[in-house]
Amino acid sequence: MNGTELINKITEHMSRGGSVQISTYTKSTIYAPKYINMFKVGADGSPLVQRGKNWDDIRYCSIRLLNS
């Protein structure tokens, strides 16, 4: 699955009221539907999530779609 497909799947799930859990080796964050604007596709096609003023690549993170 490429970055565009992944971000589309995440934003579609969040627009239906679901949350998304992004986990690295040391940290896990759950994004509620109101944070749908924190996800985008980078210039190179990688999926990104906003962290403050920066954008983190989530290609190698565990991503779970949670139902509310």
Buried (B, 14 or more C-beta within 10 A) or exposed (E): EEBEEBBBBBBEBBEEEBBBBBBEEEEEBEBEBEBBEBBBBEEEEBBBBBEEEEBBEBBEBEBEBEEE
